[in-house]
Amino acid sequence: MKWGVWVLPMALATGGCASVSDINETLPTMNVISGKKPHEYAQCLSEKLAGSRGALQIEPQKDGVRVIVPQKLSSGPAAVFDIEERSGGSGIKLHERISNVPLRPFDVRNAATACISG
């Protein structure tokens, strides 16, 4: 039991500070299509995450936008959304920094899911 108490803090501590490119090299934790345009989806994310995260960084890309979500307790990115325009909506890929930690905060994923539909 005592050993289990140290697993999550150690996993989080050894995760280190990841960059956007490091996070984008991981497999996406979500890959979906939405009927919303990229800027509409990014705005929805900003509204949903306003209470739990700092200001999101929204960067224009060739065919859409990239949204960088900050970590809750330290500096650096926690998640990256690549949102590409498609006919009639957007293709959305979510990459998370600690995607292999089962007890991670789910506010990002919950916001991502809530913003998919109209």
N, C-alpha and C positions, 0 to 999 in steps of 0.2 A: 504494500500500500504506500509506504513512504517513497519508494522508487517512482511510482506513478505520479506523485505530486511534482516531481522535478521534470517530467517529460515535456509538458507544454512550455514552461519558461525556457528550457534549454532549446527547444525547437525554435521558439521565437527569437532567442538570443543568437543562435547560430545562423539564422536567416540572413543576418547582416543587412546592409543598406543596398538595395537593388536599384539599378537604373531603369529607365523606361525601356532601353534596348534589351536589358537582361530579362525583364518581365515579358517582353514581346517574343522572346525566344522560347518561352514555355508554351505548352499546348494550351489552346483556349479552354476555359472552363465553361464557356457558353458561346454558341454559334447559332444565331437565329436571324429571322427576317421579320421586319416590322413594316406596317403600313405608313409609318411616320417618316418624313424626310429627315436627313441627318441632323439639321439644326433643331428641329422639333424634338427629336429624341434626346439630344444633348441638353436642351432646356428642361425637359422633363426630369432627367437625371439630376440636374442642378437643384431643382425644386425638391425632389425626393431626398437628396442627401444633405440638404442645407442644415438640418438639425444634428446630424451625426458626424459630418466631415467639414473641413475647411472649404474654402472656395475651390471649385474645380478649375483646372486649366484646360481651356478648349482651344485647340490648334487646327486651323484649316489644313486640309490635305488635298491631294489632287482630285479625288472623287468623293470627298466628304469631309469628315472631321475626326480628330483624335481627341478623346477626353481622358485627362490624367486625374485620377482620384488620389488625394493625399492620404497618408497614414493617419490614424487617429492620435497616436501618442508620440510619434517622432517624425522627423523630417523625411522626405523622400516619397516616392509614389507607392501606393498600395495596389492599384489596379489601373489598367489601361483599356479603354474602349476604342476600337477602330470601327468607325461607322462609315460605310460606303454607300453612296447613292445607287439605287437600283430603280428600275421602272416600277413606279407605284409605291416606292418606299425606300427602305434601307436594309442593308446586310450588316449585322452587328456581331463583332467578336469581342469577347471579354477575356482578358488575361489578368490573372491575379498573382501577387507576389508570393503569398503563402498558400498556394492552391493545393498543396499536398498535406496541409495541416487540417484535420477534420474539425477542430474546435475553433476555427477562425470566425471573426465577425461576419454575419451574413447580410448586413445592411446594404452592401454593394450589390450582391446578387438579388436581393429582394427588390431594390430600386430598378435594377435592370429588367427584371421580370414584369414589374408593375408598369413600366413604360413601353412595353412592346405593343400592346393593343391601343387602338384609337383613342 
